[in-house]
Amino acid sequence: MSDALSDFMVHVDESLGVDERSKLEDIVRSDDCVISAAFPQHTPHLMMVVYDCECEHAQDILGHVRDTGLHATML
């Protein structure tokens, strides 16, 4: 893992329950380049993702979210 860390927010259009958010966090964290992925309690439609930007592009991580069938954008 490099020292080149970056972060971004993923805005999920759908309203997700606690279990659905947890499952999505697990899916995103399964990427070897992702350090963390979490929905803050006060913003359940926004997921913060921290990743190694020398290993992966944010657009690719967003693609993993969209591959689940959700409508999402990067902020």
C-alpha positions, -999 to 999 in steps of 0.1 A, spaced: 0 0 0 13 34 -9 11 67 10 -10 82 -18 -44 82 -1 -74 100 -14 -111 101 -5 -144 110 -21 -181 107 -13 -206 85 -31 -241 98 -33 -266 70 -34 -300 80 -49 -319 51 -34 -329 50 3 -311 21 18 -317 4 51 -290 -3 77 -284 -38 64 -283 -26 28 -258 1 36 -236 -24 56 -236 -48 26 -226 -20 2 -198 -10 25 -186 -46 26 -187 -47 -13 -167 -15 -16 -142 -25 11 -136 -58 -7 -115 -39 -33 -79 -43 -23 -73 -6 -30 -100 7 -6 -89 15 29 -123 23 43 -159 28 32 -187 40 55 -220 58 56 -219 85 84 -249 81 107 -262 116 100 -260 113 61 -272 78 52 -272 86 15 -235 95 14 -207 70 17 -172 82 24 -145 61 6 -108 63 14 -86 46 -11 -51 42 -25 -51 65 -56 -20 49 -70 -38 15 -70 -73 25 -82 -93 53 -97 -123 68 -79 -144 62 -111 -137 25 -109 -148 23 -73 -180 42 -82 -185 16 -110 -185 -12 -83 -213 6 -65 -233 10 -98 -227 -27 -106 -249 -35 -76 -278 -19 -95 -278 13 -75 -279 48 -90 -249 67 -76 -227 97 -83 -194 108 -71 -191 141 -51 
